[in-house]
Amino acid sequence: MAVADAQPDGAAVVVYESADFQTWTYSNRLFTIPAGGVIECPDLFPLRGNASGLYALKISHGPDVYYLGTYADRGFLPSVGPLRLDWGQGYASKSFYDAPNDRQVLWTWVAEEDSNGPQRGWQGMQSLPRVMDFNAETGTLAIYPLPELQQLRSGALTSVTSPQMIADGAVTLLPGASGLMLEVEAYFDVANATAVEFGVAVRVTSDLGLQTRLGLQWATAEVQQDNTDRPGSDALVFDMDPLAPEADNIAACASACSSNTSCAAFTYVRPTDAPCRCCLKSMVPLPNPDVCCVSGLSADSLILSLNRTHSGTDGAVDARGGPVTLSSVGRHVARLHVFVDHSIVEAFANDGLGRLTARVYPSDPDAEHVAVYAVGGSVTLINATVWRLASIWSPLV
């Protein structure tokens, strides 16, 4: 049994053994995070679909993260990670091995994001069950909805069966797609898109005044973003010469990122926000306008994002998001798979290579429609389907 423990030299995952599942004896330390802090809910399991004997170690440490590596001599040696399980509100997740179907199934706790839970009558809930699979092409986990959830579909509300162009700035309601328990599946043409962001909007009012956007943002490594910060995920920060030519400093910062295998993005901070410095990022944070910064990526990136600016007056409105691991297919076609269950929204990009869970509380009862949108250019919606979902507590119709 793997449990979390606090050790003098850091937060640890330790192993206990038992012959009867009643009396447990300490065995050894499995894994340690030298920085310390709190570890919760550890899971260690072998990965299906790989020939290298890889294991996954999932822990709750701030956000929920996972490592990939080897398990030998009662110890875990990571080679990949930490990587986020979910870019949203999911925390304290636990998984189990589903032996009849030879798969690892995960649930995550979706807490409230503010202090108004008592007024709403509840405080947090569990997510939909998810399958954790090893994606051999990307070398990461794909975490996607349990396929058996399709049994909850009680009828297709609308289907887009031929390609439709979504113009810059358009928010297009999908006819007949409304309800508080929905499943949305949409495919977009990434290869020919000019939009900076495109995606699916849920909990939308008829007048478009309220909406929650689940978007995809394509960013190219060759294009640096002036007047743009990517706050957070700093792995290494070092000072730069404030008197040096700016172009030289930006080039040096970009070069430092490209030569560091752990760097996913960088931000150069101008002397006007002293000290002049270079920030190397372990992940790709969402962009944020800032005249003091120039940002760039180490590789082309697809970002799954949540925009709650117009979600309603109750609940958190901050943005969430993070990178979707890119596969060869993901460079051409993007799939957004979204579930809505009243206040909870769960989004999966490209068959689970990106995940985002959030809570929204629109104040208007009309906020139950679905739309597609594009910003900063156009995108082609290849096809889309919206299903009404039945309750797990009622007989299926």
Secondary structure, 3 states (H helix, E strand, C coil): CEEEEEECCEEEEEEEECCCCCCCEEEEEEEEECCCCCCEEEEEEECCCCCCCCEEEEEECCCEEEEEEEEECCEEEEEEEEEECCCCCEEEEEEEEEHHHCEEEEEEEECCCCCCHHHHCCCCEECCCEEEEEECCCCEEEEEECHHHHHHEEEEEEEECCCEEECCCCEEEEEEEECCEEEEEEEEECCCCCCCEEEEEEEECCCCCCCEEEEEEEECCCCCEEEEECCCCEEEEEECCCCCCHHHHHHHHHHHHHCCCCCCEEEEECHHHCCCEEEEECCCCCCEEEEEEEEEECCCEEEEEEECCCCCCECCCCCEEEEECCCCHHHCEEEEEEEEECCEEEEEECCCCEEEEEECECCCCCCCEEEEEEECCCEEEEEEEEEEECCCCCCCC
